[in-house]
Amino acid sequence: MIPATRFEPGDHIVLRNVFRDRVQTVFPSIVVADTPELVVTWIPLGTPVMNGVTDTAVSNDGRKGHLSIESMVTKSWTMAQRNWHTAGTLRIKNPRLMWSLWVFWEPEMTDLRGWYINVDAPYKRTRFGFDTWDMFLDVFVQPDRTLWRYKDEDEFADATEAGIFTEYEAEKVLVTAAQALEIVKSNRPPFDNVWAKWRPDILWDIPQLPDDWEEV
């Protein structure tokens, strides 16, 4: 059952990537804000997450356990549990837009590591939290927002060639990434530098995976 009211700051929820009605990734998260215009969530270091992998035998060996395009097309992936080790991560999204901004910090949150534009579907509110779908193409932006680079362009091209995207959808992804980059480069609210000064509540516990995370 979808909650009738919005989540409150400090609530534990789950963000999921769902591809063709099958869960692909699961991120237990803490709510920072939940409004019609902005949903902000926090993933602490050490949070248990679930990732779809092509080969569970190498699921903990970096990108060797990464989900292949072929396994996505055939929906033949396996889910593997890991701990979130990238960095404490803030995820900022207008729930109606087709991208989110991730904020990564260095260890101990002393310095900003960078801004990460993730092209993903508009949020669908669920009883867990929110469902979306990652569309492969990303942009990494340096902390001062003067330099950037596109990521996973080859994967995006392979996904398009495999028919995961139509030509129209692929073009929409490219346009979305470019528009998001302009917003981030120009430091426009609510995706501006104010978030670089944000810090989590020291009393927050690490969120956990719900038992029924696979239910769609």
Wavefront OBJ file of the C-alpha trace (Angstrom):
o trace
v 0.000 0.000 0.000
v 1.384 3.393 -1.001
v 1.639 5.787 2.000
v -1.049 8.459 2.081
v 1.324 11.056 3.492
v 4.858 12.084 2.699
v 7.862 10.702 4.484
v 9.359 12.660 7.358
v 13.038 13.614 7.775
v 14.848 10.729 9.439
v 12.472 8.051 8.108
v 14.097 4.933 6.712
v 12.938 4.116 3.185
v 14.143 2.128 0.180
v 15.058 3.475 -3.248
v 14.894 0.817 -5.945
v 15.790 0.605 -9.600
v 13.080 -1.485 -11.254
v 13.566 -2.631 -14.839
v 10.612 -4.224 -16.664
v 8.876 -5.091 -13.377
v 11.935 -6.696 -11.830
v 14.017 -5.145 -9.036
v 17.546 -4.387 -10.184
v 19.089 -2.467 -7.268
v 17.979 -1.660 -3.724
v 19.301 1.292 -1.710
v 18.094 1.583 1.898
v 18.147 5.324 2.570
v 17.281 8.021 5.117
v 14.854 10.787 4.202
v 16.265 14.308 4.345
v 13.348 16.026 2.565
v 10.190 14.886 0.810
v 8.230 17.640 -0.949
v 6.387 17.872 -4.297
v 9.434 19.604 -5.794
v 12.311 17.856 -4.080
v 13.129 14.471 -2.594
v 16.482 14.235 -0.811
v 17.814 11.002 0.662
v 21.024 9.888 2.376
v 22.912 6.594 1.994
v 25.482 6.208 4.804
v 28.708 4.302 4.316
v 28.239 0.662 5.261
v 24.555 0.540 4.294
v 23.582 -2.948 3.041
v 22.432 -2.712 -0.582
v 21.318 -5.202 -3.224
v 22.733 -5.173 -6.752
v 21.784 -7.142 -9.802
v 24.842 -9.018 -11.098
v 25.519 -11.204 -14.101
v 27.781 -13.619 -12.231
v 27.489 -14.046 -8.470
v 30.903 -15.763 -8.386
v 32.534 -12.399 -9.071
v 29.843 -10.159 -7.602
v 32.266 -8.676 -5.077
v 35.071 -8.171 -7.576
v 34.520 -4.608 -8.757
v 32.918 -4.228 -12.183
v 33.342 -7.931 -12.966
v 30.076 -8.446 -11.131
v 28.436 -5.594 -13.012
v 25.139 -6.270 -14.748
v 25.586 -6.925 -18.468
v 23.298 -5.599 -21.175
v 22.527 -9.164 -22.248
v 21.356 -10.166 -18.768
v 19.139 -7.089 -18.661
v 17.530 -7.897 -22.001
v 16.869 -11.476 -20.898
v 16.056 -10.452 -17.290
v 18.437 -13.168 -16.135
v 20.409 -11.356 -13.454
v 20.938 -12.479 -9.865
v 20.722 -10.195 -6.840
v 23.775 -9.971 -4.574
v 24.148 -8.130 -1.275
v 26.969 -5.652 -0.752
v 27.762 -2.818 1.612
v 27.722 0.735 0.264
v 31.412 1.684 0.156
v 31.598 4.431 -2.503
v 31.120 7.347 -0.097
v 28.411 8.730 2.132
v 25.995 9.831 -0.582
v 23.246 12.410 -0.762
v 20.720 11.946 -3.567
v 18.762 15.013 -4.694
v 15.870 14.745 -7.133
v 12.865 16.623 -8.370
v 10.602 13.537 -8.404
v 9.084 14.534 -11.757
v 12.390 14.952 -13.610
v 14.432 12.328 -15.447
v 17.665 12.802 -13.485
v 19.033 13.092 -9.976
v 22.121 14.723 -8.488
v 24.299 12.644 -6.184
v 26.723 14.348 -3.807
v 29.856 12.397 -2.866
v 32.209 13.339 -0.042
v 35.747 12.295 0.808
v 36.215 10.066 3.910
v 34.999 11.661 7.148
v 33.118 14.162 4.940
v 35.974 16.641 5.181
v 35.882 17.628 1.513
v 33.530 17.275 -1.386
v 34.538 14.542 -3.844
v 32.196 15.665 -6.588
v 28.708 15.939 -8.048
v 27.243 13.049 -10.009
v 24.405 13.485 -12.484
v 22.470 10.236 -12.789
v 19.908 9.971 -15.589
v 16.996 8.068 -14.062
v 13.236 7.818 -14.442
v 10.839 10.043 -12.465
v 10.109 8.653 -9.029
v 7.173 6.357 -8.419
v 6.128 6.462 -4.782
v 5.754 3.046 -3.132
v 5.147 1.682 0.350
v 8.932 1.145 0.541
v 9.927 4.616 -0.626
v 10.502 5.288 -4.327
v 11.070 3.279 -7.483
v 12.981 4.577 -10.503
v 15.144 3.157 -13.296
v 18.773 3.977 -14.045
v 19.281 4.857 -17.715
v 23.041 4.182 -17.888
v 24.354 7.621 -18.889
v 25.960 9.694 -16.127
v 28.036 12.847 -15.769
v 30.699 13.388 -13.099
v 31.251 17.056 -12.198
v 34.252 18.314 -10.229
v 33.557 19.957 -6.819
v 34.010 23.492 -8.192
v 31.745 22.659 -11.158
v 34.256 23.875 -13.763
v 35.164 20.455 -15.207
v 33.050 17.412 -16.000
v 33.104 14.158 -17.924
v 30.426 11.818 -19.238
v 30.419 8.250 -17.899
v 29.185 4.888 -19.217
v 28.672 6.148 -22.760
v 29.644 2.734 -24.158
v 27.098 0.998 -21.932
v 24.424 3.458 -23.010
v 25.262 2.852 -26.673
v 25.158 -0.932 -26.141
v 21.787 -0.638 -24.396
v 20.424 1.382 -27.311
v 21.766 -1.117 -29.830
v 20.196 -3.970 -27.836
v 16.786 -2.314 -28.060
v 16.470 -1.258 -24.414
v 15.897 2.258 -25.750
v 14.138 3.375 -28.899
v 15.882 6.082 -30.929
v 13.493 8.639 -29.445
v 14.145 7.461 -25.891
v 17.908 7.455 -26.437
v 17.771 11.024 -27.719
v 15.711 12.023 -24.686
v 18.372 10.556 -22.381
v 21.104 12.555 -24.154
v 19.080 15.772 -23.996
v 18.279 15.207 -20.316
v 21.959 14.718 -19.455
v 22.912 17.907 -21.301
v 20.144 19.930 -19.636
v 21.050 18.607 -16.199
v 24.694 19.498 -16.770
v 23.753 23.084 -17.602
v 21.743 23.341 -14.373
v 24.577 21.917 -12.267
v 27.278 24.001 -13.992
v 25.290 27.191 -13.383
v 24.751 26.254 -9.706
v 20.984 26.661 -9.925
v 18.807 25.889 -6.867
v 17.796 23.400 -5.650
v 20.888 21.695 -7.086
v 23.317 24.354 -5.869
v 26.352 24.405 -3.589
v 24.282 24.676 -0.416
v 24.348 20.882 -0.273
v 28.135 20.837 0.033
v 27.683 22.141 3.584
v 25.015 19.614 4.514
v 25.845 16.963 7.101
v 23.758 14.004 8.386
v 22.315 13.822 11.891
v 24.861 12.043 14.097
v 22.024 10.088 15.739
v 20.860 8.477 12.491
v 21.227 4.695 12.348
v 22.239 2.843 9.188
v 19.070 1.852 7.268
v 18.467 -1.837 6.591
v 17.025 -3.949 3.793
v 13.359 -4.894 4.269
v 12.572 -8.610 4.049
v 10.192 -8.154 1.117
v 12.360 -5.798 -0.973
v 11.667 -7.878 -4.134
v 7.928 -7.204 -4.208
v 6.919 -4.903 -7.080
l 1 2 3 4 5 6 7 8 9 10 11 12 13 14 15 16 17 18 19 20 21 22 23 24 25 26 27 28 29 30 31 32 33 34 35 36 37 38 39 40 41 42 43 44 45 46 47 48 49 50 51 52 53 54 55 56 57 58 59 60 61 62 63 64 65 66 67 68 69 70 71 72 73 74 75 76 77 78 79 80 81 82 83 84 85 86 87 88 89 90 91 92 93 94 95 96 97 98 99 100 101 102 103 104 105 106 107 108 109 110 111 112 113 114 115 116 117 118 119 120 121 122 123 124 125 126 127 128 129 130 131 132 133 134 135 136 137 138 139 140 141 142 143 144 145 146 147 148 149 150 151 152 153 154 155 156 157 158 159 160 161 162 163 164 165 166 167 168 169 170 171 172 173 174 175 176 177 178 179 180 181 182 183 184 185 186 187 188 189 190 191 192 193 194 195 196 197 198 199 200 201 202 203 204 205 206 207 208 209 210 211 212 213 214 215 216
